[in-house]
């Protein structure tokens, strides 16, 4: 997947943040980024802190293992997930699509 990039120390991920959403969740992949909706507003770093907390929970790692590399004040962010493979990050964050089967 092109929104992840394996590095020696972990995995770099590209995220497009949508602040002030009705709920915090992974929304969809957008080619070179993954869209994450956050309830937090983009004020005084609240959205960045909420994003790191959300990712740590989803990836089952410590918040200390996540570093914001770029995009501090932007919706487009680049983060480093330390000590985790790109494949593992993708498995935890790729949105699951649900299929509804109709009975006739």
C-alpha positions as CSV (number, residue, x, y, z in Angstrom):
1,X,0.0,0.0,0.0
2,X,1.4,3.4,-0.9
3,X,0.4,5.1,2.3
4,X,3.0,3.1,4.2
5,X,6.7,3.1,3.8
6,X,9.0,0.6,5.6
7,X,12.0,2.2,7.2
8,X,14.8,0.7,9.4
9,X,13.3,2.0,12.6
10,X,9.7,1.2,11.8
11,X,7.0,2.4,9.3
12,X,6.2,5.8,8.0
13,X,2.6,6.5,7.3
14,X,0.8,9.3,5.5
15,X,-2.5,10.4,7.0
16,X,-5.2,12.9,5.9
17,X,-7.0,14.1,9.1
18,X,-10.6,15.3,9.1
19,X,-11.0,17.2,12.4
20,X,-14.3,17.9,14.2
21,X,-15.9,14.7,12.9
22,X,-18.9,13.1,14.7
23,X,-16.7,10.2,15.8
24,X,-13.0,9.2,15.7
25,X,-12.4,6.4,13.2
26,X,-10.4,5.2,10.2
27,X,-12.4,6.3,7.2
28,X,-10.8,5.1,4.0
29,X,-7.6,4.9,2.0
30,X,-6.9,7.7,-0.5
31,X,-4.1,6.2,-2.6
32,X,-1.1,7.8,-1.0
33,X,-2.8,8.5,2.4
34,X,-5.3,7.0,4.8
35,X,-8.1,9.2,6.0
36,X,-8.8,9.4,9.7
37,X,-11.7,11.3,11.2
38,X,-11.1,12.9,14.6
39,X,-13.6,14.3,17.0
40,X,-11.0,16.7,18.3
41,X,-10.8,20.3,16.9
42,X,-7.6,21.4,15.2
43,X,-6.8,23.9,18.0
44,X,-3.7,24.0,20.2
45,X,-2.5,20.6,19.0
46,X,-5.6,18.8,20.3
47,X,-6.1,17.0,16.9
48,X,-2.5,15.8,16.9
49,X,-2.7,14.5,20.4
50,X,-6.0,12.8,19.6
51,X,-4.5,11.2,16.5
52,X,-1.5,9.8,18.3
53,X,-3.7,8.5,21.1
54,X,-6.1,6.9,18.6
55,X,-3.3,5.3,16.6
56,X,-1.6,3.9,19.7
57,X,-4.9,2.2,20.7
58,X,-5.6,0.8,17.2
59,X,-2.0,-0.4,16.8
60,X,-1.8,-1.7,20.4
61,X,1.5,0.2,21.1
62,X,2.6,3.0,23.4
63,X,2.1,6.6,22.3
64,X,5.8,7.1,22.8
65,X,6.3,4.8,19.7
66,X,4.6,7.3,17.4
67,X,6.4,10.4,16.2
68,X,4.8,13.2,14.1
69,X,7.4,13.8,11.4
70,X,5.6,16.5,9.5
71,X,2.2,18.2,9.2
72,X,1.9,19.7,12.7
73,X,-0.6,22.4,11.5
74,X,-1.7,20.6,8.3
75,X,-4.4,18.0,7.6
76,X,-1.8,16.0,5.8
77,X,0.5,14.3,8.3
78,X,3.5,12.0,8.1
79,X,4.2,9.8,11.2
80,X,6.7,7.2,12.2
81,X,5.5,4.1,13.9
82,X,8.6,2.7,15.6
83,X,9.3,-1.0,15.7
84,X,6.3,-2.1,13.6
85,X,6.4,-3.4,10.1
86,X,4.4,-1.8,7.3
87,X,2.4,-5.1,6.8
88,X,1.4,-5.0,10.5
89,X,0.4,-1.3,10.4
90,X,-1.7,-1.9,7.3
91,X,-3.4,-4.9,8.9
92,X,-4.4,-2.8,11.9
93,X,-5.5,0.4,10.1
94,X,-6.9,-0.7,6.7
95,X,-10.6,0.0,6.8
96,X,-12.7,-3.2,6.7
97,X,-15.5,-3.1,4.1
98,X,-18.7,-4.9,5.2
99,X,-20.8,-6.7,2.6
100,X,-24.5,-7.0,3.0
101,X,-26.0,-10.0,1.3
102,X,-29.7,-9.7,0.3
103,X,-31.9,-12.8,0.6
104,X,-34.5,-13.2,-2.1
